[in-house]
């Protein structure tokens, strides 16, 4: 669906910053909603969705156990 969202987990992306998570969340919400930028009357729900997706993404990345990552990065 969102083909241009990059993989954020190690070892695919060695360092993931909050900006990376935020950008992926924004791109996802844009794709799902069909709006690149929401109208003023949709801004609050759009921004809330981006924040929720970013939080879920951060939680996912924090909870993943990547086995064998040391062998792949070194």
C-alpha positions as CSV (number, residue, x, y, z in Angstrom):
1,X,0.0,0.0,0.0
2,X,2.5,2.6,1.1
3,X,5.4,1.4,-1.0
4,X,7.7,4.4,-0.3
5,X,7.6,4.1,3.5
6,X,11.0,2.7,4.4
7,X,11.6,-0.1,6.9
8,X,12.5,1.4,10.2
9,X,13.7,-1.6,12.2
10,X,17.3,-2.6,12.7
11,X,19.4,-3.8,10.8
12,X,17.5,-2.3,7.8
13,X,17.8,1.2,9.4
14,X,20.6,1.4,12.0
15,X,19.4,4.5,13.6
16,X,15.7,5.5,13.8
17,X,14.9,9.0,14.9
18,X,11.6,10.5,16.0
19,X,11.5,12.4,12.7
20,X,11.6,9.1,10.8
21,X,8.7,7.7,12.7
22,X,6.7,10.9,12.3
23,X,7.3,11.0,8.6
24,X,6.2,7.4,8.2
25,X,3.1,8.0,10.2
26,X,2.2,11.1,8.2
27,X,2.7,9.3,4.9
28,X,0.5,6.4,6.1
29,X,-2.4,8.8,7.3
30,X,-2.1,10.7,4.0
31,X,-2.4,7.4,2.0
32,X,-5.3,6.1,4.1
33,X,-7.3,9.4,4.2
34,X,-6.6,10.3,0.6
35,X,-5.6,13.8,1.6
36,X,-2.1,15.3,1.3
37,X,-3.2,18.1,3.6
38,X,-6.5,18.1,5.4
39,X,-9.0,20.9,5.3
40,X,-9.2,23.0,8.4
41,X,-12.3,21.1,9.6
42,X,-10.4,17.8,9.4
43,X,-7.1,19.0,10.8
44,X,-7.7,17.9,14.4
45,X,-8.7,14.3,13.5
46,X,-5.9,14.1,10.9
47,X,-3.2,15.3,13.4
48,X,-4.6,12.9,16.1
49,X,-4.4,10.0,13.6
50,X,-0.7,10.9,12.8
51,X,0.1,11.0,16.5
52,X,-1.6,7.7,17.2
53,X,0.1,5.9,14.3
54,X,3.5,7.4,15.3
55,X,3.0,6.2,18.9
56,X,2.0,2.7,17.7
57,X,5.0,2.6,15.4
58,X,7.4,3.6,18.2
59,X,5.9,1.0,20.5
60,X,6.2,-1.6,17.8
61,X,9.9,-0.7,17.1
62,X,10.7,-0.6,20.9
63,X,9.1,-4.1,21.4
64,X,10.6,-5.9,18.4
65,X,13.3,-8.5,19.1
66,X,15.6,-8.7,16.1
67,X,17.6,-11.9,16.3
68,X,20.9,-12.1,14.5
69,X,21.2,-8.4,14.0
70,X,24.8,-8.3,15.2
71,X,25.8,-10.8,12.6
72,X,24.1,-8.8,9.8
73,X,25.5,-5.4,10.7
74,X,29.1,-6.3,11.4
